[in-house]
């Protein structure tokens, strides 16, 4: 893992399917490979009185959009129904 959290300078998230070249070390178990399908999990409490929505996305979206950009994209679509 590089300083920016990427695997071999490329991938930056766990993968369940594909990317076999990162999972071929025969001396390691499934969970010990460079990448795994075992996700990082974070629990958040949503308050329906104050929270309009929650965004579930891979980290790649934040390379291109700010939190405000995402809200500006989502809010009109919620309003449209």
PDB file of N, CA, C and O in Angstrom:
ATOM      1  N   UNK A   1       0.853  -1.172   0.000  1.00  0.00           N
ATOM      2  CA  UNK A   1       0.000   0.000   0.000  1.00  0.00           C
ATOM      3  C   UNK A   1       0.895   1.229   0.000  1.00  0.00           C
ATOM      4  O   UNK A   1       1.823   1.329   0.802  1.00  0.00           O
ATOM      5  N   UNK A   2       0.613   2.164  -0.902  1.00  0.00           N
ATOM      6  CA  UNK A   2       1.413   3.383  -1.001  1.00  0.00           C
ATOM      7  C   UNK A   2       0.935   4.425   0.011  1.00  0.00           C
ATOM      8  O   UNK A   2      -0.069   4.218   0.692  1.00  0.00           O
ATOM      9  N   UNK A   3       1.651   5.535   0.106  1.00  0.00           N
ATOM     10  CA  UNK A   3       1.310   6.588   1.065  1.00  0.00           C
ATOM     11  C   UNK A   3      -0.091   7.147   0.872  1.00  0.00           C
ATOM     12  O   UNK A   3      -0.713   7.596   1.835  1.00  0.00           O
ATOM     13  N   UNK A   4      -0.599   7.126  -0.355  1.00  0.00           N
ATOM     14  CA  UNK A   4      -1.941   7.653  -0.601  1.00  0.00           C
ATOM     15  C   UNK A   4      -3.025   6.597  -0.431  1.00  0.00           C
ATOM     16  O   UNK A   4      -4.182   6.834  -0.779  1.00  0.00           O
ATOM     17  N   UNK A   5      -2.655   5.418   0.107  1.00  0.00           N
ATOM     18  CA  UNK A   5      -3.632   4.374   0.381  1.00  0.00           C
ATOM     19  C   UNK A   5      -3.963   3.488  -0.798  1.00  0.00           C
ATOM     20  O   UNK A   5      -4.893   2.686  -0.716  1.00  0.00           O
ATOM     21  N   UNK A   6      -3.233   3.606  -1.890  1.00  0.00           N
ATOM     22  CA  UNK A   6      -3.516   2.802  -3.081  1.00  0.00           C
ATOM     23  C   UNK A   6      -2.683   1.525  -3.086  1.00  0.00           C
ATOM     24  O   UNK A   6      -1.579   1.492  -2.543  1.00  0.00           O
ATOM     25  N   UNK A   7      -3.216   0.483  -3.700  1.00  0.00           N
ATOM     26  CA  UNK A   7      -2.522  -0.790  -3.848  1.00  0.00           C
ATOM     27  C   UNK A   7      -1.661  -0.717  -5.098  1.00  0.00           C
ATOM     28  O   UNK A   7      -2.181  -0.532  -6.198  1.00  0.00           O
ATOM     29  N   UNK A   8      -0.349  -0.860  -4.943  1.00  0.00           N
ATOM     30  CA  UNK A   8       0.594  -0.788  -6.070  1.00  0.00           C
ATOM     31  C   UNK A   8       0.382   0.473  -6.911  1.00  0.00           C
ATOM     32  O   UNK A   8       0.562   0.447  -8.129  1.00  0.00           O
ATOM     33  N   UNK A   9       0.002   1.565  -6.265  1.00  0.00           N
ATOM     34  CA  UNK A   9      -0.185   2.836  -6.962  1.00  0.00           C
ATOM     35  C   UNK A   9      -1.435   2.911  -7.811  1.00  0.00           C
ATOM     36  O   UNK A   9      -1.644   3.913  -8.494  1.00  0.00           O
ATOM     37  N   UNK A  10      -2.279   1.884  -7.793  1.00  0.00           N
ATOM     38  CA  UNK A  10      -3.465   1.864  -8.645  1.00  0.00           C
ATOM     39  C   UNK A  10      -4.766   1.815  -7.865  1.00  0.00           C
ATOM     40  O   UNK A  10      -5.408   2.842  -7.646  1.00  0.00           O
ATOM     41  N   UNK A  11      -5.149   0.627  -7.450  1.00  0.00           N
ATOM     42  CA  UNK A  11      -6.441   0.447  -6.784  1.00  0.00           C
ATOM     43  C   UNK A  11      -6.475   1.147  -5.438  1.00  0.00           C
ATOM     44  O   UNK A  11      -5.459   1.249  -4.751  1.00  0.00           O
ATOM     45  N   UNK A  12      -7.667   1.632  -5.066  1.00  0.00           N
ATOM     46  CA  UNK A  12      -7.805   2.226  -3.744  1.00  0.00           C
ATOM     47  C   UNK A  12      -9.071   1.773  -3.030  1.00  0.00           C
ATOM     48  O   UNK A  12      -9.614   2.504  -2.202  1.00  0.00           O
ATOM     49  N   UNK A  13      -9.544   0.568  -3.347  1.00  0.00           N
ATOM     50  CA  UNK A  13     -10.678   0.001  -2.636  1.00  0.00           C
ATOM     51  C   UNK A  13     -10.664  -1.513  -2.763  1.00  0.00           C
ATOM     52  O   UNK A  13     -10.024  -2.072  -3.653  1.00  0.00           O
ATOM     53  N   UNK A  14     -11.381  -2.166  -1.855  1.00  0.00           N
ATOM     54  CA  UNK A  14     -11.478  -3.624  -1.912  1.00  0.00           C
ATOM     55  C   UNK A  14     -12.311  -4.037  -3.111  1.00  0.00           C
ATOM     56  O   UNK A  14     -13.209  -3.306  -3.530  1.00  0.00           O
ATOM     57  N   UNK A  15     -12.024  -5.185  -3.656  1.00  0.00           N
ATOM     58  CA  UNK A  15     -12.760  -5.686  -4.813  1.00  0.00           C
ATOM     59  C   UNK A  15     -13.199  -7.116  -4.557  1.00  0.00           C
ATOM     60  O   UNK A  15     -12.390  -7.947  -4.146  1.00  0.00           O
ATOM     61  N   UNK A  16     -14.456  -7.410  -4.791  1.00  0.00           N
ATOM     62  CA  UNK A  16     -14.955  -8.759  -4.618  1.00  0.00           C
ATOM     63  C   UNK A  16     -14.716  -9.606  -5.861  1.00  0.00           C
ATOM     64  O   UNK A  16     -14.406 -10.793  -5.757  1.00  0.00           O
ATOM     65  N   UNK A  17     -14.858  -9.006  -7.024  1.00  0.00           N
ATOM     66  CA  UNK A  17     -14.759  -9.733  -8.287  1.00  0.00           C
ATOM     67  C   UNK A  17     -13.673  -9.086  -9.131  1.00  0.00           C
ATOM     68  O   UNK A  17     -13.534  -7.863  -9.149  1.00  0.00           O
ATOM     69  N   UNK A  18     -12.916  -9.899  -9.818  1.00  0.00           N
ATOM     70  CA  UNK A  18     -11.913  -9.365 -10.729  1.00  0.00           C
ATOM     71  C   UNK A  18     -10.613  -9.012 -10.036  1.00  0.00           C
ATOM     72  O   UNK A  18     -10.394  -9.364  -8.877  1.00  0.00           O
ATOM     73  N   UNK A  19      -9.754  -8.315 -10.760  1.00  0.00           N
ATOM     74  CA  UNK A  19      -8.441  -7.904 -10.270  1.00  0.00           C
ATOM     75  C   UNK A  19      -7.649  -9.085  -9.721  1.00  0.00           C
ATOM     76  O   UNK A  19      -7.033  -9.004  -8.659  1.00  0.00           O
ATOM     77  N   UNK A  20      -7.681 -10.186 -10.475  1.00  0.00           N
ATOM     78  CA  UNK A  20      -7.045 -11.430 -10.025  1.00  0.00           C
ATOM     79  C   UNK A  20      -5.543 -11.289  -9.802  1.00  0.00           C
ATOM     80  O   UNK A  20      -4.973 -12.016  -8.987  1.00  0.00           O
ATOM     81  N   UNK A  21      -4.901 -10.380 -10.501  1.00  0.00           N
ATOM     82  CA  UNK A  21      -3.452 -10.235 -10.343  1.00  0.00           C
ATOM     83  C   UNK A  21      -3.073  -9.788  -8.931  1.00  0.00           C
ATOM     84  O   UNK A  21      -1.934  -9.986  -8.507  1.00  0.00           O
ATOM     85  N   UNK A  22      -4.008  -9.193  -8.206  1.00  0.00           N
ATOM     86  CA  UNK A  22      -3.748  -8.761  -6.838  1.00  0.00           C
ATOM     87  C   UNK A  22      -4.046  -9.869  -5.818  1.00  0.00           C
ATOM     88  O   UNK A  22      -3.809  -9.683  -4.624  1.00  0.00           O
ATOM     89  N   UNK A  23      -4.559 -11.013  -6.272  1.00  0.00           N
ATOM     90  CA  UNK A  23      -5.020 -12.071  -5.368  1.00  0.00           C
ATOM     91  C   UNK A  23      -4.339 -13.405  -5.641  1.00  0.00           C
ATOM     92  O   UNK A  23      -4.938 -14.451  -5.392  1.00  0.00           O
ATOM     93  N   UNK A  24      -3.123 -13.403  -6.140  1.00  0.00           N
ATOM     94  CA  UNK A  24      -2.511 -14.654  -6.582  1.00  0.00           C
ATOM     95  C   UNK A  24      -1.405 -15.188  -5.684  1.00  0.00           C
ATOM     96  O   UNK A  24      -0.747 -16.157  -6.062  1.00  0.00           O
ATOM     97  N   UNK A  25      -1.171 -14.608  -4.523  1.00  0.00           N
ATOM     98  CA  UNK A  25      -0.129 -15.112  -3.638  1.00  0.00           C
ATOM     99  C   UNK A  25      -0.623 -16.394  -2.980  1.00  0.00           C
ATOM    100  O   UNK A  25      -1.465 -16.356  -2.083  1.00  0.00           O
ATOM    101  N   UNK A  26      -0.099 -17.522  -3.429  1.00  0.00           N
ATOM    102  CA  UNK A  26      -0.564 -18.827  -2.954  1.00  0.00           C
ATOM    103  C   UNK A  26      -0.168 -19.098  -1.502  1.00  0.00           C
ATOM    104  O   UNK A  26      -0.696 -20.019  -0.879  1.00  0.00           O
ATOM    105  N   UNK A  27       0.753 -18.306  -0.962  1.00  0.00           N
ATOM    106  CA  UNK A  27       1.168 -18.475   0.432  1.00  0.00           C
ATOM    107  C   UNK A  27       0.244 -17.738   1.403  1.00  0.00           C
ATOM    108  O   UNK A  27       0.377 -17.877   2.619  1.00  0.00           O
ATOM    109  N   UNK A  28      -0.688 -16.957   0.865  1.00  0.00           N
ATOM    110  CA  UNK A  28      -1.602 -16.186   1.703  1.00  0.00           C
ATOM    111  C   UNK A  28      -3.034 -16.660   1.529  1.00  0.00           C
ATOM    112  O   UNK A  28      -3.423 -17.119   0.455  1.00  0.00           O
ATOM    113  N   UNK A  29      -3.810 -16.543   2.593  1.00  0.00           N
ATOM    114  CA  UNK A  29      -5.227 -16.877   2.523  1.00  0.00           C
ATOM    115  C   UNK A  29      -6.012 -15.780   1.825  1.00  0.00           C
ATOM    116  O   UNK A  29      -5.466 -14.733   1.479  1.00  0.00           O
ATOM    117  N   UNK A  30      -7.302 -16.033   1.623  1.00  0.00           N
ATOM    118  CA  UNK A  30      -8.163 -15.076   0.922  1.00  0.00           C
ATOM    119  C   UNK A  30      -8.154 -13.693   1.569  1.00  0.00           C
ATOM    120  O   UNK A  30      -8.123 -12.684   0.864  1.00  0.00           O
ATOM    121  N   UNK A  31      -8.180 -13.635   2.890  1.00  0.00           N
ATOM    122  CA  UNK A  31      -8.254 -12.357   3.592  1.00  0.00           C
ATOM    123  C   UNK A  31      -6.899 -11.676   3.724  1.00  0.00           C
ATOM    124  O   UNK A  31      -6.826 -10.532   4.170  1.00  0.00           O
ATOM    125  N   UNK A  32      -5.826 -12.361   3.344  1.00  0.00           N
ATOM    126  CA  UNK A  32      -4.480 -11.814   3.485  1.00  0.00           C
ATOM    127  C   UNK A  32      -3.904 -11.299   2.167  1.00  0.00           C
ATOM    128  O   UNK A  32      -2.801 -10.752   2.154  1.00  0.00           O
ATOM    129  N   UNK A  33      -4.619 -11.461   1.076  1.00  0.00           N
ATOM    130  CA  UNK A  33      -4.149 -11.005  -0.230  1.00  0.00           C
ATOM    131  C   UNK A  33      -4.052  -9.478  -0.253  1.00  0.00           C
ATOM    132  O   UNK A  33      -4.525  -8.809   0.666  1.00  0.00           O
ATOM    133  N   UNK A  34      -3.438  -8.929  -1.306  1.00  0.00           N
ATOM    134  CA  UNK A  34      -3.309  -7.466  -1.421  1.00  0.00           C
ATOM    135  C   UNK A  34      -4.658  -6.771  -1.354  1.00  0.00           C
ATOM    136  O   UNK A  34      -4.780  -5.701  -0.758  1.00  0.00           O
ATOM    137  N   UNK A  35      -5.677  -7.379  -1.969  1.00  0.00           N
ATOM    138  CA  UNK A  35      -7.032  -6.838  -1.884  1.00  0.00           C
ATOM    139  C   UNK A  35      -7.969  -7.960  -1.491  1.00  0.00           C
ATOM    140  O   UNK A  35      -7.672  -9.135  -1.706  1.00  0.00           O
ATOM    141  N   UNK A  36      -9.090  -7.597  -0.922  1.00  0.00           N
ATOM    142  CA  UNK A  36     -10.057  -8.570  -0.442  1.00  0.00           C
ATOM    143  C   UNK A  36     -11.465  -8.015  -0.619  1.00  0.00           C
ATOM    144  O   UNK A  36     -11.658  -6.813  -0.799  1.00  0.00           O
ATOM    145  N   UNK A  37     -12.425  -8.896  -0.566  1.00  0.00           N
ATOM    146  CA  UNK A  37     -13.817  -8.470  -0.640  1.00  0.00           C
ATOM    147  C   UNK A  37     -14.354  -8.106   0.743  1.00  0.00           C
ATOM    148  O   UNK A  37     -15.518  -7.727   0.874  1.00  0.00           O
ATOM    149  N   UNK A  38     -13.519  -8.217   1.773  1.00  0.00           N
ATOM    150  CA  UNK A  38     -13.923  -7.884   3.131  1.00  0.00           C
ATOM    151  C   UNK A  38     -13.965  -6.357   3.282  1.00  0.00           C
ATOM    152  O   UNK A  38     -12.914  -5.715   3.270  1.00  0.00           O
ATOM    153  N   UNK A  39     -15.151  -5.767   3.423  1.00  0.00           N
ATOM    154  CA  UNK A  39     -15.258  -4.305   3.398  1.00  0.00           C
ATOM    155  C   UNK A  39     -14.916  -3.647   4.736  1.00  0.00           C
ATOM    156  O   UNK A  39     -14.976  -4.281   5.789  1.00  0.00           O
ATOM    157  N   UNK A  40     -14.556  -2.367   4.672  1.00  0.00           N
ATOM    158  CA  UNK A  40     -14.497  -1.531   5.867  1.00  0.00           C
ATOM    159  C   UNK A  40     -15.928  -1.076   6.115  1.00  0.00           C
ATOM    160  O   UNK A  40     -16.621  -0.671   5.182  1.00  0.00           O
ATOM    161  N   UNK A  41     -16.370  -1.137   7.353  1.00  0.00           N
ATOM    162  CA  UNK A  41     -17.749  -0.779   7.675  1.00  0.00           C
ATOM    163  C   UNK A  41     -17.751   0.348   8.696  1.00  0.00           C
ATOM    164  O   UNK A  41     -17.034   0.303   9.696  1.00  0.00           O
ATOM    165  N   UNK A  42     -18.563   1.354   8.429  1.00  0.00           N
ATOM    166  CA  UNK A  42     -18.731   2.474   9.353  1.00  0.00           C
ATOM    167  C   UNK A  42     -20.222   2.626   9.617  1.00  0.00           C
ATOM    168  O   UNK A  42     -21.018   2.635   8.678  1.00  0.00           O
ATOM    169  N   UNK A  43     -20.605   2.744  10.866  1.00  0.00           N
ATOM    170  CA  UNK A  43     -22.006   2.877  11.237  1.00  0.00           C
ATOM    171  C   UNK A  43     -22.314   4.337  11.544  1.00  0.00           C
ATOM    172  O   UNK A  43     -21.610   4.980  12.323  1.00  0.00           O
ATOM    173  N   UNK A  44     -23.367   4.850  10.930  1.00  0.00           N
ATOM    174  CA  UNK A  44     -23.807   6.225  11.164  1.00  0.00           C
ATOM    175  C   UNK A  44     -25.269   6.216  11.579  1.00  0.00           C
ATOM    176  O   UNK A  44     -26.039   5.356  11.150  1.00  0.00           O
ATOM    177  N   UNK A  45     -25.640   7.159  12.398  1.00  0.00           N
ATOM    178  CA  UNK A  45     -27.033   7.304  12.797  1.00  0.00           C
ATOM    179  C   UNK A  45     -27.670   8.377  11.926  1.00  0.00           C
ATOM    180  O   UNK A  45     -27.150   9.487  11.814  1.00  0.00           O
ATOM    181  N   UNK A  46     -28.790   8.044  11.315  1.00  0.00           N
ATOM    182  CA  UNK A  46     -29.513   8.983  10.461  1.00  0.00           C
ATOM    183  C   UNK A  46     -30.716   9.497  11.247  1.00  0.00           C
ATOM    184  O   UNK A  46     -31.471   8.718  11.830  1.00  0.00           O
ATOM    185  N   UNK A  47     -30.881  10.810  11.254  1.00  0.00           N
ATOM    186  CA  UNK A  47     -32.008  11.435  11.929  1.00  0.00           C
ATOM    187  C   UNK A  47     -33.000  11.906  10.873  1.00  0.00           C
ATOM    188  O   UNK A  47     -32.716  12.861  10.149  1.00  0.00           O
ATOM    189  N   UNK A  48     -34.155  11.259  10.768  1.00  0.00           N
ATOM    190  CA  UNK A  48     -35.122  11.631   9.728  1.00  0.00           C
ATOM    191  C   UNK A  48     -35.663  13.055   9.882  1.00  0.00           C
ATOM    192  O   UNK A  48     -36.229  13.604   8.936  1.00  0.00           O
ATOM    193  N   UNK A  49     -35.497  13.650  11.049  1.00  0.00           N
ATOM    194  CA  UNK A  49     -35.947  15.029  11.270  1.00  0.00           C
ATOM    195  C   UNK A  49     -35.011  16.043  10.605  1.00  0.00           C
ATOM    196  O   UNK A  49     -35.445  17.120  10.197  1.00  0.00           O
ATOM    197  N   UNK A  50     -33.731  15.695  10.500  1.00  0.00           N
ATOM    198  CA  UNK A  50     -32.753  16.663   9.995  1.00  0.00           C
ATOM    199  C   UNK A  50     -31.986  16.193   8.764  1.00  0.00           C
ATOM    200  O   UNK A  50     -31.452  17.019   8.024  1.00  0.00           O
ATOM    201  N   UNK A  51     -31.920  14.900   8.533  1.00  0.00           N
ATOM    202  CA  UNK A  51     -31.137  14.356   7.419  1.00  0.00           C
ATOM    203  C   UNK A  51     -32.046  14.047   6.241  1.00  0.00           C
ATOM    204  O   UNK A  51     -33.010  13.292   6.372  1.00  0.00           O
ATOM    205  N   UNK A  52     -31.738  14.634   5.087  1.00  0.00           N
ATOM    206  CA  UNK A  52     -32.550  14.414   3.894  1.00  0.00           C
ATOM    207  C   UNK A  52     -32.147  13.157   3.143  1.00  0.00           C
ATOM    208  O   UNK A  52     -32.991  12.498   2.537  1.00  0.00           O
ATOM    209  N   UNK A  53     -30.867  12.818   3.178  1.00  0.00           N
ATOM    210  CA  UNK A  53     -30.371  11.650   2.459  1.00  0.00           C
ATOM    211  C   UNK A  53     -28.977  11.309   2.953  1.00  0.00           C
ATOM    212  O   UNK A  53     -28.337  12.093   3.655  1.00  0.00           O
ATOM    213  N   UNK A  54     -28.521  10.131   2.573  1.00  0.00           N
ATOM    214  CA  UNK A  54     -27.153   9.701   2.847  1.00  0.00           C
ATOM    215  C   UNK A  54     -26.555   9.225   1.535  1.00  0.00           C
ATOM    216  O   UNK A  54     -27.208   8.509   0.775  1.00  0.00           O
ATOM    217  N   UNK A  55     -25.337   9.610   1.269  1.00  0.00           N
ATOM    218  CA  UNK A  55     -24.643   9.193   0.051  1.00  0.00           C
ATOM    219  C   UNK A  55     -23.767   7.993   0.375  1.00  0.00           C
ATOM    220  O   UNK A  55     -22.911   8.060   1.257  1.00  0.00           O
ATOM    221  N   UNK A  56     -23.984   6.900  -0.339  1.00  0.00           N
ATOM    222  CA  UNK A  56     -23.119   5.725  -0.259  1.00  0.00           C
ATOM    223  C   UNK A  56     -22.370   5.657  -1.576  1.00  0.00           C
ATOM    224  O   UNK A  56     -22.975   5.450  -2.628  1.00  0.00           O
ATOM    225  N   UNK A  57     -21.065   5.830  -1.524  1.00  0.00           N
ATOM    226  CA  UNK A  57     -20.277   5.877  -2.756  1.00  0.00           C
ATOM    227  C   UNK A  57     -18.864   5.395  -2.479  1.00  0.00           C
ATOM    228  O   UNK A  57     -18.390   5.443  -1.344  1.00  0.00           O
ATOM    229  N   UNK A  58     -18.206   4.936  -3.514  1.00  0.00           N
ATOM    230  CA  UNK A  58     -16.793   4.597  -3.357  1.00  0.00           C
ATOM    231  C   UNK A  58     -15.998   5.897  -3.313  1.00  0.00           C
ATOM    232  O   UNK A  58     -16.491   6.960  -3.689  1.00  0.00           O
ATOM    233  N   UNK A  59     -14.776   5.789  -2.852  1.00  0.00           N
ATOM    234  CA  UNK A  59     -13.980   6.998  -2.671  1.00  0.00           C
ATOM    235  C   UNK A  59     -13.678   7.719  -3.978  1.00  0.00           C
ATOM    236  O   UNK A  59     -13.318   8.896  -3.952  1.00  0.00           O
ATOM    237  N   UNK A  60     -13.812   7.059  -5.104  1.00  0.00           N
ATOM    238  CA  UNK A  60     -13.509   7.686  -6.386  1.00  0.00           C
ATOM    239  C   UNK A  60     -14.347   8.910  -6.686  1.00  0.00           C
ATOM    240  O   UNK A  60     -13.882   9.815  -7.379  1.00  0.00           O
ATOM    241  N   UNK A  61     -15.562   8.964  -6.185  1.00  0.00           N
ATOM    242  CA  UNK A  61     -16.413  10.131  -6.459  1.00  0.00           C
ATOM    243  C   UNK A  61     -15.800  11.402  -5.889  1.00  0.00           C
ATOM    244  O   UNK A  61     -15.943  12.479  -6.467  1.00  0.00           O
ATOM    245  N   UNK A  62     -15.112  11.275  -4.749  1.00  0.00           N
ATOM    246  CA  UNK A  62     -14.556  12.462  -4.092  1.00  0.00           C
ATOM    247  C   UNK A  62     -13.306  12.973  -4.804  1.00  0.00           C
ATOM    248  O   UNK A  62     -12.819  14.061  -4.497  1.00  0.00           O
ATOM    249  N   UNK A  63     -12.788  12.198  -5.748  1.00  0.00           N
ATOM    250  CA  UNK A  63     -11.691  12.687  -6.583  1.00  0.00           C
ATOM    251  C   UNK A  63     -12.188  13.702  -7.610  1.00  0.00           C
ATOM    252  O   UNK A  63     -11.399  14.466  -8.165  1.00  0.00           O
ATOM    253  N   UNK A  64     -13.504  13.706  -7.860  1.00  0.00           N
ATOM    254  CA  UNK A  64     -14.073  14.545  -8.912  1.00  0.00           C
ATOM    255  C   UNK A  64     -15.133  15.524  -8.429  1.00  0.00           C
ATOM    256  O   UNK A  64     -15.404  16.526  -9.091  1.00  0.00           O
ATOM    257  N   UNK A  65     -15.731  15.239  -7.282  1.00  0.00           N
ATOM    258  CA  UNK A  65     -16.812  16.090  -6.784  1.00  0.00           C
ATOM    259  C   UNK A  65     -16.592  16.404  -5.306  1.00  0.00           C
ATOM    260  O   UNK A  65     -16.112  15.561  -4.548  1.00  0.00           O
ATOM    261  N   UNK A  66     -16.943  17.615  -4.909  1.00  0.00           N
ATOM    262  CA  UNK A  66     -16.914  17.971  -3.492  1.00  0.00           C
ATOM    263  C   UNK A  66     -18.219  17.496  -2.853  1.00  0.00           C
ATOM    264  O   UNK A  66     -19.145  17.088  -3.554  1.00  0.00           O
ATOM    265  N   UNK A  67     -18.291  17.549  -1.537  1.00  0.00           N
ATOM    266  CA  UNK A  67     -19.538  17.202  -0.851  1.00  0.00           C
ATOM    267  C   UNK A  67     -20.673  18.100  -1.333  1.00  0.00           C
ATOM    268  O   UNK A  67     -21.799  17.640  -1.524  1.00  0.00           O
ATOM    269  N   UNK A  68     -20.373  19.378  -1.527  1.00  0.00           N
ATOM    270  CA  UNK A  68     -21.397  20.310  -2.004  1.00  0.00           C
ATOM    271  C   UNK A  68     -21.830  19.973  -3.427  1.00  0.00           C
ATOM    272  O   UNK A  68     -23.017  20.054  -3.743  1.00  0.00           O
ATOM    273  N   UNK A  69     -20.886  19.596  -4.289  1.00  0.00           N
ATOM    274  CA  UNK A  69     -21.230  19.189  -5.660  1.00  0.00           C
ATOM    275  C   UNK A  69     -22.196  18.009  -5.644  1.00  0.00           C
ATOM    276  O   UNK A  69     -23.155  17.975  -6.414  1.00  0.00           O
ATOM    277  N   UNK A  70     -21.942  17.048  -4.770  1.00  0.00           N
ATOM    278  CA  UNK A  70     -22.807  15.868  -4.680  1.00  0.00           C
ATOM    279  C   UNK A  70     -24.197  16.282  -4.205  1.00  0.00           C
ATOM    280  O   UNK A  70     -25.201  15.826  -4.753  1.00  0.00           O
ATOM    281  N   UNK A  71     -24.262  17.137  -3.194  1.00  0.00           N
ATOM    282  CA  UNK A  71     -25.561  17.622  -2.714  1.00  0.00           C
ATOM    283  C   UNK A  71     -26.304  18.385  -3.805  1.00  0.00           C
ATOM    284  O   UNK A  71     -27.509  18.211  -3.983  1.00  0.00           O
ATOM    285  N   UNK A  72     -25.580  19.231  -4.532  1.00  0.00           N
ATOM    286  CA  UNK A  72     -26.197  19.994  -5.625  1.00  0.00           C
ATOM    287  C   UNK A  72     -26.718  19.079  -6.727  1.00  0.00           C
ATOM    288  O   UNK A  72     -27.683  19.423  -7.410  1.00  0.00           O
ATOM    289  N   UNK A  73     -26.099  17.937  -6.906  1.00  0.00           N
ATOM    290  CA  UNK A  73     -26.552  16.967  -7.897  1.00  0.00           C
ATOM    291  C   UNK A  73     -27.788  16.212  -7.395  1.00  0.00           C
ATOM    292  O   UNK A  73     -28.730  15.987  -8.153  1.00  0.00           O
ATOM    293  N   UNK A  74     -27.781  15.827  -6.128  1.00  0.00           N
ATOM    294  CA  UNK A  74     -28.839  14.976  -5.581  1.00  0.00           C
ATOM    295  C   UNK A  74     -30.121  15.738  -5.255  1.00  0.00           C
ATOM    296  O   UNK A  74     -31.211  15.271  -5.583  1.00  0.00           O
ATOM    297  N   UNK A  75     -30.010  16.893  -4.620  1.00  0.00           N
ATOM    298  CA  UNK A  75     -31.197  17.601  -4.126  1.00  0.00           C
ATOM    299  C   UNK A  75     -32.255  17.886  -5.189  1.00  0.00           C
ATOM    300  O   UNK A  75     -33.434  17.661  -4.915  1.00  0.00           O
ATOM    301  N   UNK A  76     -31.910  18.366  -6.383  1.00  0.00           N
ATOM    302  CA  UNK A  76     -32.954  18.588  -7.390  1.00  0.00           C
ATOM    303  C   UNK A  76     -33.651  17.289  -7.804  1.00  0.00           C
ATOM    304  O   UNK A  76     -34.841  17.293  -8.120  1.00  0.00           O
ATOM    305  N   UNK A  77     -32.917  16.198  -7.801  1.00  0.00           N
ATOM    306  CA  UNK A  77     -33.507  14.915  -8.185  1.00  0.00           C
ATOM    307  C   UNK A  77     -34.465  14.404  -7.116  1.00  0.00           C
ATOM    308  O   UNK A  77     -35.471  13.769  -7.434  1.00  0.00           O
ATOM    309  N   UNK A  78     -34.160  14.674  -5.862  1.00  0.00           N
ATOM    310  CA  UNK A  78     -35.098  14.325  -4.789  1.00  0.00           C
ATOM    311  C   UNK A  78     -36.362  15.162  -4.936  1.00  0.00           C
ATOM    312  O   UNK A  78     -37.472  14.652  -4.786  1.00  0.00           O
ATOM    313  N   UNK A  79     -36.192  16.441  -5.229  1.00  0.00           N
ATOM    314  CA  UNK A  79     -37.337  17.341  -5.391  1.00  0.00           C
ATOM    315  C   UNK A  79     -38.233  16.911  -6.550  1.00  0.00           C
ATOM    316  O   UNK A  79     -39.453  17.064  -6.487  1.00  0.00           O
ATOM    317  N   UNK A  80     -37.622  16.369  -7.615  1.00  0.00           N
ATOM    318  CA  UNK A  80     -38.388  15.898  -8.776  1.00  0.00           C
ATOM    319  C   UNK A  80     -39.178  14.638  -8.455  1.00  0.00           C
ATOM    320  O   UNK A  80     -40.156  14.326  -9.135  1.00  0.00           O
ATOM    321  N   UNK A  81     -38.764  13.922  -7.432  1.00  0.00           N
ATOM    322  CA  UNK A  81     -39.451  12.692  -7.035  1.00  0.00           C
ATOM    323  C   UNK A  81     -38.907  11.534  -7.755  1.00  0.00           C
ATOM    324  O   UNK A  81     -39.363  10.409  -7.550  1.00  0.00           O
TER     325      UNK A  81
END
